[in-house]
Amino acid sequence: MNKLPIPVMQWMLRSPSRILRTTKLFFNYCASLKKIKSLGKEKNLTVPLLLIISSTARCNLSCAGCYSKHSSSEGEMSVADFDKLITQSKATGVFFYVIAGGEPFLRKDLFELYAKHKDVAFLIFTNGTLITEEYVEKIVKAGNAAVMLSIEGFEAETNQRRGEQVHKKVLEAMKILKKMDVFHGFSVTVSKANIDVMLDDKFFNEMVDGGCRMGTYVEYIPCNGLKELVLTSEDRLKLRAKILERKKHKKIMLFHLPEDENAFAGKCLSAGSGFMHINSQGYAEPCPFVNYASENIKQKSFKEILASPFLKAIREKEATLEPGSLGCGLFENLEEVKKIAEKCGAIDTAGSQSSRNSQNSQ
């Protein structure tokens, strides 16, 4: 990306102060790209442009298939740990920080960090039920954070997975974000349970009318064993075609995962090649769905994490990253990842196979 997306420009031009802040962020983004390229050439370091950070394993909901649902809430990173992670990682070129959970809005102590690190961008993925005008005012003040609301479709689809009244609360949160003109969007896990809704323009149009300027469609991965929810090849082709059609919409940016990764690189971009995951306890994992790690930010510097033999071994064995019938290469090649983990001394950060009953956070 060598220029600002149209939805960002349209939002930016609504406020003189926002023009200045967003322009500075874009220049920082360009500088990050140069820094990543330089470290790769001079230090032989592979630096991801994006970090997914699970801010907590705690949540006020109990959504079916949540990937952090069975994770331990003990030993969460402190604010100091977060500050160290962001400070050291942005020095290497990381620019985008996806703040996931559990539920990020349970970590009220993190708002100060968004404001402190104004030179990078934060994308907060939330179930939306804890959003208040007070919290949104802090996001507005920080000026470098966007909010992504997790939703499964209309009331029936959302409440079935997330609980009664959740759909209503998400729409209420969306109204607050729209009223206070915060850059926000929606995030959907697409499965057999809601594919028809995702192919219908009615839901998409409702999100655009709600002020969403970004949307992510993440294809369901059967980490929890519910294979009956997996999209068929035909479903995936229809979904891809519909999203590519919608990508032409000038008011909203859309991302389709893992298909956008595969279209861009022909493989999964995890393990640091494009992104990596830092879990709530500080372990550096290849991605949120593959819970193995050999380094922890509490004990090592971010540069040491980047030099991880475990992550490097995954990147170098491209067969572990090649997409298959599910599209998600790393998850489909989990047995190979386990072999690499054993060889490199990486531990199972989820604790046991049974605790990895997972799917998308929120």
Backbone hydrogen bonds in HBPLUS format (Angstrom, degrees):
<---DONOR---> <-ACCEPTOR-->    atom                        ^
c    i                          cat <-CA-CA->   ^        H-A-AA   ^      H-
h    n   atom  resd res      DA  || num        DHA   H-A  angle D-A-AA Bond
n    s   type  num  typ     dist DA aas  dist angle  dist       angle   num
A0008-VAL N   A0005-PRO O   3.06 MM   3  5.40 122.8  2.40 106.9 120.9     1
A0009-MET N   A0005-PRO O   3.01 MM   4  6.36 159.2  2.06 155.6 162.2     2
A0010-GLN N   A0006-ILE O   2.85 MM   4  6.07 163.7  1.88 162.7 166.5     3
A0011-TRP N   A0007-PRO O   3.14 MM   4  6.23 155.3  2.20 138.2 144.4     4
A0012-MET N   A0008-VAL O   2.81 MM   4  5.92 158.0  1.86 149.5 156.6     5
A0013-LEU N   A0009-MET O   3.01 MM   4  6.11 157.5  2.06 151.8 155.5     6
A0014-ARG N   A0011-TRP O   3.23 MM   3  5.60 162.6  2.27 110.8 115.6     7
A0015-SER N   A0012-MET O   3.32 MM   3  6.25 171.3  2.33 126.2 126.8     8
A0019-ILE N   A0015-SER O   3.01 MM   4  6.34 142.0  2.16 148.7 159.3     9
A0019-ILE N   A0016-PRO O   3.17 MM   3  5.15 124.9  2.49  93.2 107.0    10
A0020-LEU N   A0016-PRO O   3.37 MM   4  6.78 156.3  2.44 148.3 152.0    11
A0021-ARG N   A0017-SER O   3.10 MM   4  6.41 168.7  2.12 150.5 153.1    12
A0022-THR N   A0018-ARG O   2.87 MM   4  5.86 168.7  1.88 150.1 154.0    13
A0023-THR N   A0019-ILE O   2.97 MM   4  5.96 154.3  2.03 143.1 150.7    14
A0024-LYS N   A0020-LEU O   3.04 MM   4  6.23 158.7  2.08 149.0 154.5    15
A0025-LEU N   A0021-ARG O   3.00 MM   4  6.28 156.1  2.05 146.2 153.1    16
A0026-PHE N   A0022-THR O   2.91 MM   4  6.16 152.4  1.98 145.7 153.1    17
A0027-PHE N   A0023-THR O   3.04 MM   4  6.34 157.1  2.10 149.1 154.6    18
A0028-ASN N   A0024-LYS O   2.94 MM   4  6.23 152.7  2.02 147.5 155.7    19
A0029-TYR N   A0025-LEU O   2.85 MM   4  6.12 149.1  1.94 146.2 155.1    20
A0030-CYS N   A0026-PHE O   2.99 MM   4  6.33 156.4  2.04 148.7 154.0    21
A0031-ALA N   A0027-PHE O   2.94 MM   4  6.21 152.1  2.02 144.0 152.0    22
A0032-SER N   A0028-ASN O   2.84 MM   4  6.09 144.9  1.96 144.3 154.3    23
A0033-LEU N   A0029-TYR O   3.10 MM   4  6.47 153.6  2.17 149.1 154.9    24
A0034-LYS N   A0030-CYS O   3.26 MM   4  6.59 155.2  2.33 143.6 149.4    25
A0035-LYS N   A0031-ALA O   2.93 MM   4  6.18 153.7  2.00 146.7 154.5    26
A0036-ILE N   A0032-SER O   2.90 MM   4  6.13 160.8  1.94 155.3 159.5    27
A0037-LYS N   A0033-LEU O   3.10 MM   4  6.30 160.2  2.14 144.5 149.8    28
A0038-SER N   A0034-LYS O   2.88 MM   4  6.07 155.1  1.94 146.7 154.0    29
A0039-LEU N   A0035-LYS O   2.91 MM   4  6.13 166.1  1.93 155.2 157.8    30
A0040-GLY N   A0036-ILE O   3.04 MM   4  6.16 149.6  2.14 142.4 150.9    31
A0041-LYS N   A0037-LYS O   3.07 MM   4  6.27 149.2  2.17 142.5 150.3    32
A0042-GLU N   A0038-SER O   2.79 MM   4  5.91 171.6  1.80 160.3 162.9    33
A0043-LYS N   A0039-LEU O   2.87 MM   4  5.05 145.6  1.99 122.7 133.9    34
A0045-LEU N   A0039-LEU O   3.24 MM   6  5.68 175.6  2.25 122.9 124.2    35
A0095-PHE N   A0049-LEU O   3.04 MM  46  5.71 167.5  2.05 137.4 139.6    36
A0096-PHE N   A0049-LEU O   3.10 MM  47  6.35 169.8  2.11 163.0 162.8    37
A0050-LEU N   A0274-GLY O   3.41 MM 224  6.52 154.9  2.47 150.4 156.8    38
A0051-LEU N   A0096-PHE O   2.99 MM  45  6.43 157.4  2.04 155.5 160.4    39
A0098-VAL N   A0051-LEU O   2.81 MM  47  6.11 160.4  1.85 160.3 165.9    40
A0052-ILE N   A0276-MET O   2.96 MM 224  6.19 174.0  1.96 167.4 168.6    41
A0278-ILE N   A0052-ILE O   2.82 MM 226  6.25 160.7  1.85 162.7 169.1    42
A0053-ILE N   A0098-VAL O   2.79 MM  45  6.03 172.5  1.79 172.7 173.5    43
A0100-ALA N   A0053-ILE O   2.79 MM  47  5.84 164.4  1.81 147.9 152.7    44
A0054-SER N   A0278-ILE O   2.94 MM 224  6.31 163.4  1.97 162.0 167.4    45
A0055-SER N   A0100-ALA O   2.98 MM  45  5.93 156.5  2.04 129.3 129.0    46
A0103-GLU N   A0058-ARG O   2.83 MM  45  6.33 150.8  1.92 161.3 157.5    47
A0066-CYS N   A0063-CYS O   3.33 MM   3  5.67 161.0  2.37 132.9 128.4    48
A0064-ALA N   A0161-ARG O   3.18 MM  97  5.43 157.5  2.24 144.2 148.6    49
A0069-LYS N   A0066-CYS O   3.25 MM   3  5.20 162.2  2.28 104.4 109.6    50
A0067-TYR N   A0359-GLN O   2.68 MM 292  4.45 115.4  2.10 126.4 126.3    51
A0071-SER N   A0068-SER O   3.11 MM   3  5.04 164.1  2.14 105.4 110.0    52
A0077-MET N   A0280-SER O   2.76 MM 203  5.97 142.9  1.89 171.8 171.1    53
A0082-PHE N   A0078-SER O   2.99 MM   4  6.34 160.7  2.03 152.7 157.2    54
A0083-ASP N   A0079-VAL O   2.83 MM   4  6.04 161.1  1.86 150.9 156.5    55
A0084-LYS N   A0080-ALA O   2.92 MM   4  6.11 158.7  1.97 146.2 151.6    56
A0085-LEU N   A0081-ASP O   2.93 MM   4  6.16 161.4  1.96 149.4 154.6    57
A0086-ILE N   A0082-PHE O   2.89 MM   4  6.14 168.6  1.90 160.2 161.9    58
A0087-THR N   A0083-ASP O   2.87 MM   4  5.90 166.2  1.89 150.2 155.0    59
A0088-GLN N   A0084-LYS O   2.93 MM   4  5.96 169.5  1.94 151.4 154.8    60
A0089-SER N   A0085-LEU O   2.93 MM   4  5.86 156.3  1.98 143.2 150.8    61
A0090-LYS N   A0086-ILE O   2.97 MM   4  5.89 165.3  1.99 148.3 152.3    62
A0092-THR N   A0089-SER O   3.02 MM   3  5.31 147.0  2.14 104.0 113.8    63
A0094-VAL N   A0089-SER O   3.22 MM   5  5.61 156.3  2.28 142.6 135.5    64
A0093-GLY N   A0090-LYS O   3.17 MM   3  5.01 147.1  2.29  93.8 103.5    65
A0121-ALA N   A0095-PHE O   3.08 MM  26  6.25 159.2  2.12 158.1 164.6    66
A0097-TYR N   A0121-ALA O   2.90 MM  24  6.23 148.9  2.00 155.3 165.2    67
A0123-LEU N   A0097-TYR O   2.84 MM  26  6.10 160.0  1.87 153.8 154.1    68
A0099-ILE N   A0123-LEU O   2.81 MM  24  5.95 155.1  1.87 139.4 148.0    69
A0125-PHE N   A0099-ILE O   2.93 MM  26  6.07 162.9  1.96 153.2 158.5    70
A0106-LEU N   A0103-GLU O   3.02 MM   3  5.81 164.1  2.04 125.3 129.2    71
A0107-ARG N   A0104-PRO O   2.90 MM   3  5.50 158.1  1.94 116.7 123.8    72
A0110-LEU N   A0107-ARG O   3.14 MM   3  5.78 168.7  2.16 118.4 121.0    73
A0113-LEU N   A0110-LEU O   2.91 MM   3  5.29 134.6  2.12 107.5 120.2    74
A0114-TYR N   A0110-LEU O   3.37 MM   4  6.86 148.8  2.47 152.3 160.4    75
A0115-ALA N   A0111-PHE O   3.38 MM   4  6.73 160.1  2.42 148.6 152.7    76
A0116-LYS N   A0112-GLU O   2.91 MM   4  6.08 143.7  2.04 136.9 148.0    77
A0117-HIS N   A0113-LEU O   2.93 MM   4  6.02 163.8  1.96 153.3 155.3    78
A0122-PHE N   A0144-ASN O   2.94 MM  22  6.29 166.3  1.96 157.2 161.3    79
A0146-ALA N   A0122-PHE O   2.89 MM  24  6.34 155.7  1.95 152.8 158.5    80
A0124-ILE N   A0146-ALA O   2.90 MM  22  6.19 171.0  1.90 159.6 156.7    81
A0148-MET N   A0124-ILE O   2.76 MM  24  5.88 172.8  1.77 154.3 153.8    82
A0126-THR N   A0148-MET O   2.94 MM  22  6.19 167.4  1.95 172.8 174.2    83
A0150-SER N   A0126-THR O   2.95 MM  24  6.08 162.2  1.98 162.6 165.1    84
A0136-VAL N   A0132-THR O   3.02 MM   4  6.29 163.7  2.05 152.5 157.6    85
A0137-GLU N   A0133-GLU O   2.89 MM   4  6.03 146.8  2.01 144.5 152.5    86
A0138-LYS N   A0135-TYR O   3.06 MM   3  5.27 125.2  2.37  99.6 113.2    87
A0139-ILE N   A0135-TYR O   3.20 MM   4  6.63 147.0  2.32 144.6 153.8    88
A0139-ILE N   A0136-VAL O   3.10 MM   3  4.98 118.3  2.49  92.4 107.6    89
A0140-VAL N   A0136-VAL O   2.88 MM   4  6.18 157.4  1.93 152.5 158.7    90
A0141-LYS N   A0137-GLU O   2.92 MM   4  6.12 155.6  1.98 142.7 149.4    91
A0142-ALA N   A0138-LYS O   2.97 MM   4  6.20 151.7  2.06 141.6 148.7    92
A0143-GLY N   A0139-ILE O   3.09 MM   4  6.35 160.7  2.12 149.7 154.0    93
A0147-VAL N   A0183-PHE O   3.13 MM  36  6.66 153.8  2.21 146.8 153.6    94
A0185-GLY N   A0147-VAL O   2.88 MM  38  6.41 142.6  2.02 151.8 159.3    95
A0149-LEU N   A0185-GLY O   2.86 MM  36  6.13 172.9  1.87 143.2 141.1    96
A0187-SER N   A0149-LEU O   2.84 MM  38  5.87 143.2  1.98 146.5 141.7    97
A0151-ILE N   A0187-SER O   2.99 MM  36  6.11 162.9  2.02 162.8 163.7    98
A0158-THR N   A0154-PHE O   3.01 MM   4  6.07 169.4  2.02 161.6 165.1    99
A0159-ASN N   A0155-GLU O   2.90 MM   4  5.81 166.6  1.92 151.5 156.0   100
A0160-GLN N   A0156-ALA O   3.07 MM   4  5.94 145.2  2.20 137.4 146.6   101
A0162-ARG N   A0158-THR O   2.82 MM   4  5.85 161.9  1.86 155.8 162.1   102
A0163-GLY N   A0159-ASN O   2.85 MM   4  4.50 147.1  1.96 113.2 121.9   103
A0166-VAL N   A0163-GLY O   3.32 MM   3  5.81 161.3  2.36 129.2 131.1   104
A0169-LYS N   A0165-GLN O   3.13 MM   4  6.38 156.4  2.19 147.6 153.8   105
A0170-VAL N   A0166-VAL O   2.89 MM   4  6.17 152.5  1.96 155.2 163.0   106
A0171-LEU N   A0167-HIS O   3.09 MM   4  6.38 161.4  2.13 152.2 156.2   107
A0172-GLU N   A0168-LYS O   3.01 MM   4  6.26 145.6  2.13 141.2 151.3   108
A0173-ALA N   A0169-LYS O   2.93 MM   4  6.18 152.2  2.01 144.4 151.5   109
A0174-MET N   A0170-VAL O   2.90 MM   4  6.19 152.1  1.98 146.4 154.6   110
A0175-LYS N   A0171-LEU O   3.04 MM   4  6.28 146.1  2.16 139.8 147.8   111
A0176-ILE N   A0172-GLU O   3.16 MM   4  6.52 152.0  2.24 144.4 151.2   112
A0177-LEU N   A0173-ALA O   2.99 MM   4  6.29 164.6  2.01 154.9 158.6   113
A0178-LYS N   A0174-MET O   2.90 MM   4  6.06 153.6  1.97 145.0 152.5   114
A0179-LYS N   A0175-LYS O   2.88 MM   4  6.00 162.0  1.91 147.0 152.2   115
A0180-MET N   A0176-ILE O   2.96 MM   4  6.13 154.9  2.02 150.4 156.8   116
A0182-VAL N   A0177-LEU O   2.92 MM   5  5.22 164.6  1.95 153.7 156.6   117
A0181-ASP N   A0178-LYS O   3.10 MM   3  4.85 156.2  2.16  98.7 105.2   118
A0213-ARG N   A0184-HIS O   2.85 MM  29  6.07 165.2  1.87 171.5 167.8   119
A0186-PHE N   A0214-MET O   3.03 MM  28  6.56 143.7  2.17 143.2 147.8   120
A0216-THR N   A0186-PHE O   2.92 MM  30  6.44 148.4  2.02 145.4 155.8   121
A0188-VAL N   A0216-THR O   2.88 MM  28  6.23 164.1  1.91 161.6 166.0   122
A0218-VAL N   A0188-VAL O   2.82 MM  30  6.13 174.5  1.83 169.3 171.2   123
A0190-VAL N   A0218-VAL O   2.80 MM  28  5.90 153.7  1.86 137.3 146.4   124
A0220-TYR N   A0190-VAL O   2.85 MM  30  5.50 157.5  1.90 155.2 147.5   125
A0194-ASN N   A0191-SER O   3.19 MM   3  5.66 150.5  2.28 109.5 116.5   126
A0195-ILE N   A0191-SER O   2.95 MM   4  5.72 119.5  2.32 153.7 169.2   127
A0192-LYS N   A0229-LEU O   2.93 MM  37  4.81 154.1  2.00 125.3 132.3   128
A0198-MET N   A0194-ASN O   3.05 MM   4  6.36 154.3  2.11 152.4 160.3   129
A0199-LEU N   A0195-ILE O   2.99 MM   4  6.23 135.6  2.20 145.7 157.2   130
A0200-ASP N   A0196-ASP O   3.17 MM   4  6.32 125.9  2.48 135.3 148.4   131
A0200-ASP N   A0197-VAL O   3.20 MM   3  5.12 139.3  2.37  94.3 105.8   132
A0205-ASN N   A0201-ASP O   2.85 MM   4  5.95 165.2  1.87 156.8 160.6   133
A0206-GLU N   A0202-LYS O   3.04 MM   4  6.24 145.6  2.16 141.0 150.5   134
A0206-GLU N   A0203-PHE O   3.07 MM   3  5.05 119.1  2.46  94.4 109.9   135
A0207-MET N   A0203-PHE O   3.06 MM   4  6.41 148.6  2.16 150.9 159.0   136
A0208-VAL N   A0204-PHE O   3.07 MM   4  6.44 157.0  2.12 150.7 156.8   137
A0209-ASP N   A0205-ASN O   2.90 MM   4  6.09 159.9  1.94 146.8 152.6   138
A0210-GLY N   A0206-GLU O   2.99 MM   4  6.13 129.6  2.25 132.8 146.0   139
A0212-CYS N   A0207-MET O   3.12 MM   5  5.65 156.1  2.18 159.4 152.8   140
A0211-GLY N   A0208-VAL O   3.02 MM   3  5.33 156.3  2.07 113.2 115.9   141
A0253-MET N   A0213-ARG O   2.88 MM  40  6.09 161.3  1.91 127.0 128.8   142
A0215-GLY N   A0253-MET O   2.76 MM  38  6.24 135.1  1.96 154.9 168.3   143
A0255-PHE N   A0215-GLY O   2.86 MM  40  6.28 146.6  1.97 153.0 164.0   144
A0217-TYR N   A0255-PHE O   2.81 MM  38  6.21 160.5  1.84 160.9 167.2   145
A0257-LEU N   A0217-TYR O   2.86 MM  40  6.20 160.5  1.89 158.7 165.4   146
A0219-GLU N   A0257-LEU O   2.94 MM  38  6.34 166.8  1.96 167.8 169.5   147
A0223-CYS N   A0221-ILE O   2.73 MM   2  5.68 142.5  1.87 104.0  95.5   148
A0225-GLY N   A0222-PRO O   3.05 MM   3  5.09 163.9  2.08 106.7 110.6   149
A0227-LYS N   A0225-GLY O   2.89 MM   2  5.59 130.6  2.14 109.2  94.1   150
A0229-LEU N   A0226-LEU O   3.15 MM   3  5.96 168.2  2.16 120.7 124.4   151
A0230-VAL N   A0227-LYS O   3.10 MM   3  5.33 162.7  2.14 108.8 114.4   152
A0236-ARG N   A0232-THR O   2.95 MM   4  6.26 162.2  1.98 154.6 158.6   153
A0237-LEU N   A0233-SER O   3.01 MM   4  6.24 153.6  2.08 145.4 152.2   154
A0238-LYS N   A0234-GLU O   3.01 MM   4  6.23 161.4  2.04 150.5 155.3   155
A0239-LEU N   A0235-ASP O   2.84 MM   4  6.06 161.4  1.88 153.7 159.4   156
A0240-ARG N   A0236-ARG O   2.90 MM   4  6.01 161.8  1.94 145.6 150.7   157
A0241-ALA N   A0237-LEU O   3.03 MM   4  6.19 162.5  2.06 146.7 151.3   158
A0242-LYS N   A0238-LYS O   2.97 MM   4  6.18 159.2  2.02 148.2 154.0   159
A0243-ILE N   A0239-LEU O   2.91 MM   4  6.12 160.7  1.94 154.0 159.1   160
A0244-LEU N   A0240-ARG O   2.92 MM   4  6.10 163.1  1.95 152.3 157.0   161
A0245-GLU N   A0241-ALA O   3.03 MM   4  6.20 147.5  2.14 140.5 149.4   162
A0246-ARG N   A0242-LYS O   2.94 MM   4  6.24 151.7  2.02 143.3 151.3   163
A0247-LYS N   A0243-ILE O   2.79 MM   4  6.01 134.4  2.00 146.5 159.5   164
A0248-LYS N   A0245-GLU O   3.38 MM   3  5.94 161.9  2.41 109.1 114.2   165
A0249-HIS N   A0246-ARG O   2.87 MM   3  5.45 166.0  1.89 120.3 125.0   166
A0260-ASP N   A0256-HIS O   2.63 MM   4  5.45 160.0  1.67 169.7 172.0   167
A0261-GLU N   A0258-PRO O   3.03 MM   3  5.38 121.8  2.38 107.8 122.0   168
A0262-ASN N   A0258-PRO O   3.11 MM   4  6.44 162.3  2.14 156.5 161.6   169
A0263-ALA N   A0259-GLU O   2.85 MM   4  6.02 154.4  1.91 149.7 157.0   170
A0264-PHE N   A0260-ASP O   2.98 MM   4  6.04 147.8  2.09 139.9 148.1   171
A0265-ALA N   A0261-GLU O   2.78 MM   4  5.90 175.6  1.79 163.5 164.6   172
A0266-GLY N   A0262-ASN O   2.71 MM   4  4.13 130.4  1.96 108.7 121.7   173
A0268-CYS N   A0321-LEU O   2.88 MM  53  4.96 163.6  1.91 140.0 145.4   174
A0274-GLY N   A0269-LEU O   2.75 MM   5  4.77 119.6  2.11 150.6 142.9   175
A0275-PHE N   A0269-LEU O   3.03 MM   6  6.34 142.5  2.18 160.5 160.5   176
A0273-SER N   A0270-SER O   3.26 MM   3  5.76 164.4  2.28 121.3 119.9   177
A0271-ALA N   A0286-PRO O   3.07 MM  15  3.90 176.8  2.07 118.0 118.9   178
A0272-GLY N   A0275-PHE O   2.79 MM   3  4.79 155.9  1.84 145.0 137.2   179
A0277-HIS N   A0285-GLU O   2.91 MM   8  5.01 168.7  1.93 154.8 153.5   180
A0285-GLU N   A0277-HIS O   2.64 MM   8  5.01 152.3  1.71 163.1 167.1   181
A0279-ASN N   A0283-TYR O   2.91 MM   4  5.41 154.6  1.97 152.8 155.1   182
A0282-GLY N   A0279-ASN O   2.86 MM   3  5.32 163.7  1.88 118.9 124.3   183
A0297-ILE N   A0282-GLY O   2.93 MM  15  5.31 159.1  1.98 145.2 143.2   184
A0284-ALA N   A0295-GLU O   3.02 MM  11  5.81 164.5  2.05 152.8 153.6   185
A0290-VAL N   A0287-CYS O   3.24 MM   3  5.50 156.7  2.30 110.4 117.0   186
A0292-TYR N   A0290-VAL O   3.20 MM   2  6.07 132.4  2.44 102.8  90.3   187
A0349-THR N   A0291-ASN O   2.99 MM  58  5.33 136.6  2.18 120.9 131.3   188
A0293-ALA N   A0347-ILE O   3.07 MM  54  5.54 150.0  2.16 145.0 154.4   189
A0347-ILE N   A0293-ALA O   2.78 MM  54  5.54 153.2  1.85 157.4 148.1   190
A0299-GLN N   A0296-ASN O   2.97 MM   3  5.63 150.6  2.06 118.0 125.6   191
A0300-LYS N   A0296-ASN O   2.96 MM   4  6.07 150.0  2.06 154.6 163.8   192
A0305-ILE N   A0301-SER O   3.06 MM   4  6.43 148.5  2.16 143.8 152.9   193
A0306-LEU N   A0302-PHE O   2.89 MM   4  6.25 152.8  1.97 148.7 155.8   194
A0307-ALA N   A0303-LYS O   3.15 MM   4  6.40 136.0  2.36 136.0 146.9   195
A0307-ALA N   A0304-GLU O   3.17 MM   3  5.07 128.6  2.44  91.6 105.1   196
A0308-SER N   A0305-ILE O   3.00 MM   3  5.13 158.6  2.04 114.3 115.9   197
A0312-LYS N   A0308-SER O   3.01 MM   4  6.16 161.5  2.05 151.6 157.6   198
A0313-ALA N   A0309-PRO O   2.88 MM   4  5.94 151.9  1.96 141.0 148.2   199
A0314-ILE N   A0310-PHE O   3.18 MM   4  6.50 151.9  2.27 146.4 153.1   200
A0315-ARG N   A0311-LEU O   3.05 MM   4  6.35 163.1  2.08 149.8 154.1   201
A0316-GLU N   A0312-LYS O   2.92 MM   4  6.10 155.7  1.98 151.1 157.8   202
A0317-LYS N   A0313-ALA O   3.09 MM   4  6.17 137.3  2.28 138.6 148.0   203
A0320-THR N   A0317-LYS O   2.99 MM   3  6.01 162.7  2.02 132.1 135.3   204
A0321-LEU N   A0318-GLU O   2.93 MM   3  5.25 153.4  2.00 110.0 118.6   205
A0327-GLY N   A0324-GLY O   3.28 MM   3  5.24 139.5  2.46  95.9 106.9   206
A0332-GLU N   A0328-CYS O   3.15 MM   4  6.27 161.0  2.18 151.8 157.6   207
A0333-ASN N   A0329-GLY O   3.02 MM   4  6.16 130.6  2.27 144.6 157.5   208
A0334-LEU N   A0331-PHE O   3.25 MM   3  5.05 140.3  2.42 116.1 110.5   209
A0336-GLU N   A0333-ASN O   3.08 MM   3  5.49 124.9  2.40 106.8 119.8   210
A0337-VAL N   A0333-ASN O   3.11 MM   4  6.49 152.5  2.19 147.4 155.9   211
A0338-LYS N   A0334-LEU O   2.91 MM   4  6.22 151.5  2.00 149.7 156.8   212
A0339-LYS N   A0335-GLU O   3.21 MM   4  6.52 150.4  2.30 140.1 146.9   213
A0340-ILE N   A0336-GLU O   3.06 MM   4  6.40 156.7  2.12 148.6 154.6   214
A0341-ALA N   A0337-VAL O   2.82 MM   4  6.07 156.4  1.87 150.6 157.9   215
A0342-GLU N   A0338-LYS O   2.94 MM   4  6.17 158.8  1.99 149.2 153.9   216
A0343-LYS N   A0339-LYS O   3.05 MM   4  6.24 158.7  2.09 145.7 151.5   217
A0344-CYS N   A0340-ILE O   2.93 MM   4  6.11 147.5  2.03 147.7 156.5   218
A0345-GLY N   A0341-ALA O   2.89 MM   4  5.85 111.2  2.37 139.9 155.5   219
A0346-ALA N   A0341-ALA O   2.78 MM   5  4.65 146.8  1.89 143.5 144.5   220
A0345-GLY N   A0342-GLU O   3.40 MM   3  5.16 154.2  2.47  93.8 101.1   221
A0351-GLY N   A0348-ASP O   3.20 MM   3  5.58 155.0  2.27 106.9 114.4   222
A0355-SER N   A0352-SER O   3.14 MM   3  5.39 137.8  2.33 101.1 112.4   223
A0356-ARG N   A0353-GLN O   3.14 MM   3  5.50 159.4  2.18 108.6 115.1   224
